[in-house]
Amino acid sequence: MHICFITNEYPKEGFPHGGVGTFVHTISHKLIEYGHQVSIIGINVYTKKNEYENENDIEIYRLKPKKIKGLTWLFNNKSINSKLSQVNALRPIDIIETAELGMAFIKKIPTVKYVIRLHGGHHFFAESENRKVSWWKSFQEKRSFKRADGFIAVSKYVKAHTEKFLSYNNKPLEVIRYPINLNLFKPRPEIQIKKSTVLFAGTICAKKGIDQLIRAIPKVIESNKDIQLNIYGRDWFFPNGKSYIEYIKESIFPEIGNAVNNIHFKGAVPLDVLAKNYAASEICVFPSLMETQGLVAPEAMAMEKLVVFSNCGPGPETIEHKKTGLLCDPYNPNDIAEKIIWALKHKNETKKIAKEGRKFVEEIFNIDTITNTNIKFYYKIKN
């Protein structure tokens, strides 16, 4: 079977990327291992030119971005459609998969089935961030959903909340989690844990709960003056070009006084480096205000780390409080602080919880199980 992913987010060495890129990278390599063919087509967000790369038999086409005022969407989709036709002519495609908006202007090839994976679309995040729905993005998302042959949701939560706004049109729909690479994310006893270290990983932006986590640190310091918060992830930028890290330093740091000395921005790092930093940390904290599923919590759980995750969204699907991890109120810095303080004071309990978290991820996020489930779904809509 030949699966083609339409995405701009497939990782390029030397550049930061997010969770969707990690997912496509992980499952693509596993599909190749299982004897399938994989192509990646997307607009090049790394350089301003056409690029081709063959990565372990995954064919990656990064297309030169077109920028024409008011018509960028038209010309970029034209480039994607042209490349799809070329690839399909060389190696017939069976499945094209993309995210919520991605199918709106993709031409239908009669022999191909089209899948939308719900990573969190415009309607989903507009609700969660309490912002106005864009009529243009709403139009695209509705059009995209009508053109799909099937849907995969990465959590029960994203499935339920998306269907409040968009119809699945009685097409096949299945909840399939993100896979976790358990060969990379595994206990690393050879790496020494740095006492009193808390790790956050994710894009530095409001919806990841970074504001509240930073505001929680002064209270944690009252209990443990040695606490260090290490923040890993790419910066996010406002429409005016200002970085979110700048905003934090200007607007939140003045509120927390000397606690700023205990907070460190480490930037985006490759996955293997992130795994080593998970291993070296005492606690991993991800107080997201909104997620579709999120990779960082199960990645850290797979490494037998004590994870504090959000009690919102898919949090309760990922963690059973005080059994496989801890859940916090991500809107409440005091509650985040209390969960960190509890974990630092109850080390025997946290070791047991962390071991149960690893077992849960091995069962639910196992890459082989999830890849097989994806393949069965592809065959289901193909036939």
KETORKE-196150 format. One record per residue (C-alpha): x negated, y negated, z; residue in one letter. Coordinates in steps of 0.02 Angstrom, whole numbers, plus 32768, in hexadecimal, padded with zeros to 4 digits. Layout:
REM residues N
+------+------+------+------+
!    X !    Y !    Z ! type !
+------+------+------+------+
!    X !    Y !    Z !    A !
...
+------+------+------+------+
//
This chain:
REM residues 383
+------+------+------+------+
!    X !    Y !    Z ! type !
+------+------+------+------+
! 8000 ! 8000 ! 8000 !    M !
! 7FC2 ! 7F50 ! 7FD7 !    H !
! 7FF0 ! 7ECD ! 8059 !    I !
! 7FD3 ! 7E15 ! 8034 !    C !
! 7FD5 ! 7D96 ! 80C2 !    F !
! 7FFA ! 7CE1 ! 8095 !    I !
! 7FA2 ! 7C7A ! 8119 !    T !
! 7F2A ! 7BE8 ! 8128 !    N !
! 7EED ! 7C27 ! 81D1 !    E !
! 7E82 ! 7CBF ! 81A7 !    Y !
! 7DDE ! 7CA2 ! 8207 !    P !
! 7D44 ! 7C61 ! 81AE !    K !
! 7C9D ! 7C79 ! 8203 !    E !
! 7C5F ! 7BDC ! 8258 !    G !
! 7D0C ! 7B8B ! 8265 !    F !
! 7D8B ! 7B90 ! 82F5 !    P !
! 7E31 ! 7BE9 ! 82DD !    H !
! 7ECE ! 7C11 ! 833E !    G !
! 7F35 ! 7CA9 ! 8371 !    G !
! 7F88 ! 7CC5 ! 82C8 !    V !
! 7EDD ! 7CCE ! 8276 !    G !
! 7EA2 ! 7D4A ! 82F9 !    T !
! 7F3E ! 7DB5 ! 82DD !    F !
! 7F2C ! 7DBB ! 821E !    V !
! 7E72 ! 7DE1 ! 822E !    H !
! 7E8F ! 7E6E ! 82AA !    T !
! 7F1D ! 7EC5 ! 824F !    I !
! 7ECF ! 7EAD ! 81A2 !    S !
! 7E32 ! 7F0C ! 81D4 !    H !
! 7E9B ! 7F97 ! 8220 !    K !
! 7F07 ! 7FA5 ! 8183 !    L !
! 7E67 ! 7FB8 ! 811C !    I !
! 7E2C ! 803E ! 8195 !    E !
! 7ED1 ! 809A ! 8178 !    Y !
! 7EB3 ! 809B ! 80BC !    G !
! 7F22 ! 8008 ! 8087 !    H !
! 7EF1 ! 7F71 ! 801F !    Q !
! 7EF7 ! 7EC1 ! 8068 !    V !
! 7EEF ! 7E16 ! 8015 !    S !
! 7EF4 ! 7D6C ! 8069 !    I !
! 7F2F ! 7CD3 ! 8009 !    I !
! 7F39 ! 7C24 ! 8051 !    G !
! 7F09 ! 7B6F ! 803E !    I !
! 7E55 ! 7B50 ! 8072 !    N !
! 7E57 ! 7AEF ! 8117 !    V !
! 7D9C ! 7B05 ! 8130 !    Y !
! 7D53 ! 7AB8 ! 8091 !    T !
! 7D9D ! 7A58 ! 7FFF !    K !
! 7D7C ! 7ADA ! 7F79 !    K !
! 7DB0 ! 7B85 ! 7F38 !    N !
! 7D58 ! 7C11 ! 7F95 !    E !
! 7D5C ! 7CCE ! 7F84 !    Y !
! 7D1B ! 7D47 ! 8006 !    E !
! 7D1D ! 7E04 ! 8015 !    N !
! 7D17 ! 7E34 ! 80CC !    E !
! 7D10 ! 7EF0 ! 80E4 !    N !
! 7D80 ! 7F06 ! 804A !    D !
! 7DF9 ! 7E7E ! 8082 !    I !
! 7E07 ! 7E06 ! 7FF0 !    E !
! 7E15 ! 7D52 ! 802D !    I !
! 7E49 ! 7CC5 ! 7FB8 !    Y !
! 7E3B ! 7C17 ! 8001 !    R !
! 7E85 ! 7B9C ! 7F84 !    L !
! 7E4D ! 7AEA ! 7F68 !    K !
! 7EC9 ! 7A76 ! 7FC0 !    P !
! 7F2C ! 79FD ! 7F55 !    K !
! 7F57 ! 7953 ! 7F9F !    K !
! 7FD8 ! 78F1 ! 7F3D !    I !
! 8043 ! 7879 ! 7FA1 !    K !
! 80F0 ! 78C4 ! 7FB9 !    G !
! 80C9 ! 795A ! 7F4B !    L !
! 803C ! 79B4 ! 7FA8 !    T !
! 80B4 ! 7A40 ! 7FD7 !    W !
! 80E5 ! 7A5B ! 7F21 !    L !
! 8035 ! 7A67 ! 7EDB !    F !
! 7FF1 ! 7AD2 ! 7F6A !    N !
! 8081 ! 7B4D ! 7F57 !    N !
! 8063 ! 7B4E ! 7E9B !    K !
! 7FAE ! 7B82 ! 7EBE !    S !
! 7FE7 ! 7C0D ! 7F33 !    I !
! 8067 ! 7C4E ! 7EB6 !    N !
! 7FE5 ! 7C4F ! 7E2B !    S !
! 7F69 ! 7CB1 ! 7E96 !    K !
! 7FF1 ! 7D2B ! 7ECB !    L !
! 8017 ! 7D4F ! 7E14 !    S !
! 7F5F ! 7D6C ! 7DEE !    Q !
! 7F44 ! 7DDF ! 7E83 !    V !
! 7FE4 ! 7E40 ! 7E5F !    N !
! 7FB0 ! 7E59 ! 7DA9 !    A !
! 7F08 ! 7EA2 ! 7DE1 !    L !
! 7F48 ! 7F09 ! 7E73 !    R !
! 8006 ! 7F14 ! 7E84 !    P !
! 803F ! 7ECD ! 7F2B !    I !
! 80BD ! 7F2E ! 7F93 !    D !
! 80D8 ! 7EB7 ! 8026 !    I !
! 80C0 ! 7DFB ! 8036 !    I !
! 80C1 ! 7DBF ! 80EA !    E !
! 80C1 ! 7D0C ! 8129 !    T !
! 8101 ! 7CA1 ! 81BA !    A !
! 81A9 ! 7C4B ! 81CE !    E !
! 8193 ! 7BBD ! 8152 !    L !
! 8125 ! 7C1B ! 80DA !    G !
! 81A6 ! 7C67 ! 8064 !    M !
! 8202 ! 7BC7 ! 8036 !    A !
! 81AE ! 7BA8 ! 7F8F !    F !
! 815F ! 7C51 ! 7F6A !    I !
! 819E ! 7C9B ! 7EC8 !    K !
! 81F0 ! 7D45 ! 7EDA !    K !
! 8197 ! 7DD3 ! 7E80 !    I !
! 821C ! 7E5B ! 7E62 !    P !
! 81AB ! 7EEC ! 7E92 !    T !
! 8171 ! 7E9D ! 7F36 !    V !
! 81C6 ! 7E98 ! 7FE1 !    K !
! 81B5 ! 7DFD ! 804D !    Y !
! 819F ! 7DFC ! 810A !    V !
! 81A4 ! 7D69 ! 8183 !    I !
! 814A ! 7D81 ! 8228 !    R !
! 818C ! 7D0F ! 82AF !    L !
! 80F4 ! 7CBA ! 82FA !    H !
! 815D ! 7C25 ! 8330 !    G !
! 81AA ! 7BB6 ! 82AB !    G !
! 81E3 ! 7B02 ! 82A4 !    H !
! 828F ! 7B1D ! 82F4 !    H !
! 8242 ! 7B89 ! 837D !    F !
! 81C2 ! 7B08 ! 83B4 !    F !
! 8233 ! 7A72 ! 8398 !    A !
! 82A7 ! 7ABA ! 841C !    E !
! 821C ! 7AE8 ! 8494 !    S !
! 81C8 ! 7A3E ! 8485 !    E !
! 826D ! 79E1 ! 848B !    N !
! 824C ! 7985 ! 83E8 !    R !
! 82B7 ! 795E ! 8352 !    K !
! 82C6 ! 79DE ! 82C7 !    V !
! 827E ! 799F ! 8223 !    S !
! 8300 ! 79B0 ! 8198 !    W !
! 8277 ! 79DA ! 811B !    W !
! 8228 ! 7A64 ! 8184 !    K !
! 82D5 ! 7AA2 ! 81B4 !    S !
! 8302 ! 7AB0 ! 80FB !    F !
! 8261 ! 7B10 ! 80D8 !    Q !
! 8279 ! 7B87 ! 8168 !    E !
! 832E ! 7BB0 ! 813B !    K !
! 82FE ! 7BC8 ! 8084 !    R !
! 826C ! 7C36 ! 80B7 !    S !
! 82DA ! 7CA5 ! 8125 !    F !
! 8358 ! 7CBF ! 8099 !    K !
! 82CD ! 7CFD ! 8026 !    R !
! 8284 ! 7D7D ! 809F !    A !
! 82A6 ! 7E37 ! 8093 !    D !
! 827C ! 7E58 ! 814A !    G !
! 8240 ! 7E08 ! 81EB !    F !
! 81C3 ! 7E35 ! 8273 !    I !
! 81CC ! 7DDA ! 831B !    A !
! 8132 ! 7DDA ! 838B !    V !
! 819D ! 7DD9 ! 8429 !    S !
! 8251 ! 7DEF ! 845E !    K !
! 824E ! 7D39 ! 8493 !    Y !
! 8220 ! 7CF1 ! 83E8 !    V !
! 82A2 ! 7D62 ! 8397 !    K !
! 832E ! 7D27 ! 840A !    A !
! 8302 ! 7C6E ! 8404 !    H !
! 82E7 ! 7C67 ! 8349 !    T !
! 8391 ! 7CB2 ! 8324 !    E !
! 83E4 ! 7C24 ! 8384 !    K !
! 83B9 ! 7BB8 ! 82ED !    F !
! 8398 ! 7C2A ! 825A !    L !
! 83EE ! 7CC4 ! 8212 !    S !
! 8393 ! 7D66 ! 81F0 !    Y !
! 8419 ! 7D85 ! 816C !    N !
! 8433 ! 7E39 ! 81A5 !    N !
! 8386 ! 7E68 ! 8164 !    K !
! 8316 ! 7EE8 ! 81BD !    P !
! 82CB ! 7E9F ! 825C !    L !
! 8253 ! 7EEB ! 82D9 !    E !
! 81F3 ! 7EAD ! 8371 !    V !
! 813B ! 7EDB ! 835C !    I !
! 80B9 ! 7E92 ! 83D1 !    R !
! 8013 ! 7E4A ! 83A0 !    Y !
! 7F8B ! 7ECF ! 83A6 !    P !
! 7EF7 ! 7EBB ! 841C !    I !
! 7E4B ! 7EF9 ! 83E9 !    N !
! 7E27 ! 7F6A ! 847D !    L !
! 7D77 ! 7F8D ! 8440 !    N !
! 7D4D ! 7ED6 ! 8455 !    L !
! 7DBE ! 7EAC ! 84E8 !    F !
! 7D91 ! 7F2D ! 856A !    K !
! 7D47 ! 7F2E ! 861A !    P !
! 7C93 ! 7EF2 ! 8618 !    R !
! 7C48 ! 7F28 ! 86C0 !    P !
! 7B99 ! 7EFC ! 8682 !    E !
! 7BC9 ! 7E42 ! 8680 !    I !
! 7BBC ! 7DF0 ! 872A !    Q !
! 7C56 ! 7D90 ! 8763 !    I !
! 7C34 ! 7CDC ! 8793 !    K !
! 7C8E ! 7CBE ! 8837 !    K !
! 7D19 ! 7C3D ! 883C !    S !
! 7D22 ! 7C29 ! 877F !    T !
! 7DC9 ! 7C10 ! 8728 !    V !
! 7DD6 ! 7C21 ! 866B !    L !
! 7E55 ! 7BD2 ! 85F6 !    F !
! 7E56 ! 7BFC ! 853B !    A !
! 7EC4 ! 7BB2 ! 84B5 !    G !
! 7EDE ! 7B17 ! 844C !    T !
! 7EC9 ! 7A7D ! 84B9 !    I !
! 7F78 ! 7A36 ! 84AB !    C !
! 8011 ! 7A11 ! 8517 !    A !
! 8074 ! 7AAF ! 84F0 !    K !
! 7FE7 ! 7B1D ! 8535 !    K !
! 8000 ! 7AD2 ! 85E2 !    G !
! 7F51 ! 7A8B ! 85ED !    I !
! 7F8E ! 79E7 ! 863D !    D !
! 7FDE ! 7A43 ! 86CE !    Q !
! 7F4A ! 7AB9 ! 86E4 !    L !
! 7ED2 ! 7A26 ! 86F2 !    I !
! 7F46 ! 79D0 ! 876F !    R !
! 7F47 ! 7A73 ! 87D5 !    A !
! 7E8A ! 7A71 ! 87F0 !    I !
! 7E82 ! 79F0 ! 887E !    P !
! 7EF5 ! 7A5D ! 88E8 !    K !
! 7E8C ! 7AF8 ! 88C1 !    V !
! 7DF0 ! 7A97 ! 88F5 !    I !
! 7E3F ! 7A77 ! 89A0 !    E !
! 7E3B ! 7B34 ! 89B8 !    S !
! 7D9B ! 7B59 ! 8958 !    N !
! 7D23 ! 7ACA ! 8935 !    K !
! 7CBA ! 7B37 ! 88C1 !    D !
! 7D43 ! 7B55 ! 8842 !    I !
! 7D12 ! 7B36 ! 878C !    Q !
! 7D8F ! 7B2B ! 86FC !    L !
! 7D44 ! 7B59 ! 8654 !    N !
! 7DB1 ! 7B28 ! 85BF !    I !
! 7D95 ! 7B82 ! 8519 !    Y !
! 7DEF ! 7B52 ! 847A !    G !
! 7DFB ! 7ADB ! 83E9 !    R !
! 7E32 ! 7A28 ! 8402 !    D !
! 7EDD ! 79ED ! 83C4 !    W !
! 7EF7 ! 7943 ! 8372 !    F !
! 7F86 ! 78C7 ! 8379 !    F !
! 7FCA ! 7880 ! 82D5 !    P !
! 7F5F ! 77E4 ! 82F1 !    N !
! 7EC1 ! 784F ! 82F6 !    G !
! 7EA3 ! 7845 ! 83B2 !    K !
! 7E69 ! 78E8 ! 8400 !    S !
! 7EC9 ! 793B ! 848E !    Y !
! 7E29 ! 794C ! 84F3 !    I !
! 7E13 ! 788F ! 84E6 !    E !
! 7EC7 ! 787A ! 8524 !    Y !
! 7EA4 ! 78ED ! 85B9 !    I !
! 7E07 ! 788F ! 85E8 !    K !
! 7E5D ! 77E6 ! 85DA !    E !
! 7F07 ! 780F ! 8625 !    S !
! 7EF5 ! 78A6 ! 8699 !    I !
! 7E42 ! 78A0 ! 86D9 !    F !
! 7E5E ! 77FA ! 8735 !    P !
! 7EEB ! 7850 ! 8798 !    E !
! 7E7E ! 78DE ! 87DB !    I !
! 7DE5 ! 7880 ! 881C !    G !
! 7D48 ! 78E5 ! 883B !    N !
! 7D9C ! 7985 ! 8800 !    A !
! 7D65 ! 7954 ! 8750 !    V !
! 7CB8 ! 7996 ! 8781 !    N !
! 7D02 ! 7A45 ! 878F !    N !
! 7D50 ! 7A45 ! 86E1 !    I !
! 7CEC ! 7A71 ! 8645 !    H !
! 7D20 ! 7A6D ! 858E !    F !
! 7CC0 ! 7AF7 ! 8535 !    K !
! 7D08 ! 7AE7 ! 8485 !    G !
! 7D40 ! 7B70 ! 840F !    A !
! 7CD5 ! 7C0E ! 840F !    V !
! 7CD6 ! 7CB0 ! 83AA !    P !
! 7D3E ! 7D40 ! 83EF !    L !
! 7CA8 ! 7DA5 ! 8427 !    D !
! 7C67 ! 7D10 ! 848A !    V !
! 7D14 ! 7CF1 ! 84D3 !    L !
! 7D1C ! 7DA7 ! 850B !    A !
! 7C78 ! 7D92 ! 856A !    K !
! 7CBC ! 7CF6 ! 85BF !    N !
! 7D5C ! 7D50 ! 85F0 !    Y !
! 7CED ! 7DD5 ! 8640 !    A !
! 7C85 ! 7D54 ! 869F !    A !
! 7D1E ! 7CFA ! 86E6 !    S !
! 7D76 ! 7D25 ! 8787 !    E !
! 7E24 ! 7CF0 ! 874E !    I !
! 7E72 ! 7CC7 ! 86A5 !    C !
! 7F00 ! 7C48 ! 86A4 !    V !
! 7F74 ! 7C24 ! 8611 !    F !
! 8006 ! 7BB7 ! 864D !    P !
! 8057 ! 7B9E ! 85A1 !    S !
! 80F6 ! 7B38 ! 859A !    L !
! 8125 ! 7B99 ! 84FE !    M !
! 80E2 ! 7C32 ! 84A3 !    E !
! 8129 ! 7CAD ! 8425 !    T !
! 80BB ! 7D31 ! 8476 !    Q !
! 8009 ! 7CF2 ! 8484 !    G !
! 7F6B ! 7D59 ! 8475 !    L !
! 7EFF ! 7D16 ! 8500 !    V !
! 7F61 ! 7D60 ! 8591 !    A !
! 7F60 ! 7E15 ! 8551 !    P !
! 7EAA ! 7E01 ! 8516 !    E !
! 7E73 ! 7DD1 ! 85C6 !    A !
! 7EE2 ! 7E58 ! 8613 !    M !
! 7E8E ! 7ED7 ! 85A0 !    A !
! 7DE9 ! 7EA5 ! 85F1 !    M !
! 7E30 ! 7ECB ! 869E !    E !
! 7E36 ! 7E15 ! 86CF !    K !
! 7EB7 ! 7DCB ! 8746 !    L !
! 7F27 ! 7D64 ! 86D4 !    V !
! 7F9B ! 7CD6 ! 8706 !    V !
! 8019 ! 7CBD ! 867A !    F !
! 80B4 ! 7C53 ! 8664 !    S !
! 815D ! 7C8D ! 86A6 !    N !
! 81AC ! 7C39 ! 860D !    C !
! 81C9 ! 7C82 ! 8561 !    G !
! 817C ! 7D2F ! 8547 !    P !
! 811C ! 7D28 ! 85EC !    G !
! 818C ! 7DA7 ! 8645 !    P !
! 817D ! 7E1C ! 85AE !    E !
! 80C0 ! 7E16 ! 85BF !    T !
! 80A8 ! 7E17 ! 867C !    I !
! 8105 ! 7E63 ! 870E !    E !
! 80E3 ! 7DED ! 879F !    H !
! 8066 ! 7E31 ! 881D !    K !
! 8062 ! 7ED9 ! 87C2 !    K !
! 8007 ! 7EB5 ! 871E !    T !
! 7FDD ! 7DFE ! 873B !    G !
! 8025 ! 7D5F ! 8786 !    L !
! 80AC ! 7CED ! 873F !    L !
! 80B0 ! 7C33 ! 8763 !    C !
! 8122 ! 7BA0 ! 8743 !    D !
! 80BE ! 7B48 ! 86BA !    P !
! 8115 ! 7AA2 ! 86D9 !    Y !
! 80DE ! 7A9F ! 8790 !    N !
! 8024 ! 7A7F ! 87B4 !    P !
! 803F ! 7AAF ! 886B !    N !
! 8082 ! 7B59 ! 883A !    D !
! 7FF1 ! 7B77 ! 87C2 !    I !
! 7F78 ! 7B46 ! 884D !    A !
! 7FCF ! 7BBA ! 88CA !    E !
! 7FBF ! 7C4F ! 8853 !    K !
! 7F05 ! 7C2D ! 8839 !    I !
! 7EE8 ! 7C19 ! 88F5 !    I !
! 7F47 ! 7CBB ! 8919 !    W !
! 7EDE ! 7D1A ! 889B !    A !
! 7E3B ! 7CD8 ! 88E3 !    L !
! 7E70 ! 7D0A ! 8993 !    K !
! 7EB5 ! 7DB7 ! 896B !    H !
! 7E28 ! 7E09 ! 8909 !    K !
! 7E55 ! 7EBD ! 8932 !    N !
! 7F07 ! 7EA3 ! 88F5 !    E !
! 7ECD ! 7E48 ! 8859 !    T !
! 7E5A ! 7ED9 ! 8829 !    K !
! 7EEE ! 7F51 ! 8830 !    K !
! 7F5B ! 7ED8 ! 87CE !    I !
! 7ED3 ! 7EC1 ! 874B !    A !
! 7EC2 ! 7F7E ! 8732 !    K !
! 7F80 ! 7F8C ! 871A !    E !
! 7F77 ! 7EFD ! 869D !    G !
! 7EF5 ! 7F5C ! 8637 !    R !
! 7F63 ! 7FF8 ! 8637 !    K !
! 7FF9 ! 7F92 ! 85FB !    F !
! 7F98 ! 7F45 ! 856A !    V !
! 7F51 ! 7FEF ! 8538 !    E !
! 8003 ! 8030 ! 852A !    E !
! 8061 ! 7F9A ! 84E0 !    I !
! 7FDE ! 7F3C ! 8479 !    F !
! 7F7D ! 7FD2 ! 8437 !    N !
! 7F3E ! 7FA6 ! 8389 !    I !
! 7F56 ! 8054 ! 833F !    D !
! 8009 ! 8063 ! 837D !    T !
! 8035 ! 7FB4 ! 8344 !    I !
! 7FE3 ! 7FC9 ! 8299 !    T !
! 8042 ! 806B ! 827D !    N !
! 80E4 ! 8016 ! 82AF !    T !
! 80C1 ! 7F8A ! 8233 !    N !
! 809C ! 8007 ! 81A7 !    I !
! 813F ! 8065 ! 81CA !    K !
! 819F ! 7FC0 ! 81C2 !    F !
! 814D ! 7F92 ! 811C !    Y !
! 817C ! 803C ! 80D3 !    Y !
! 822D ! 8029 ! 8118 !    K !
! 824F ! 7F89 ! 80B8 !    I !
! 81E9 ! 7FC1 ! 8021 !    K !
! 8253 ! 805C ! 800B !    N !
+------+------+------+------+
//
